[in-house]
């Protein structure tokens, strides 16, 4: 298994993340897709790759830019309060529900 199962489960579709290393360091975006088997996530506007598309009856051909997957070790959650990179922990609420918590501020990351 390529990615750590405990690390990948901390990321979910729609989470706001910041790239902490690599070519796109400092860029922010929301997660479009999580690939647990590879330990990777696809982040909006980050790690853009050019792809040559063949023309079909429905779409024009040419070179299009798409987001390529990035390893989870290269991204960090954005703290809901401060807007900086934070680690993630887990906590149980009074109702018994398990939620993700930002280590920097202690604020709950999960929506709903």
Secondary structure, 3 states (H helix, E strand, C coil): CCCCHHHHCCCCCCCEEEECCCCCCCCEEEEEEEECCCCEEEECCCCEEEEEECCCCCCCCEEEEEECCEEHHHEEEECCCCCCEECEEEEECCCCCEEEEECCCCCECCCC
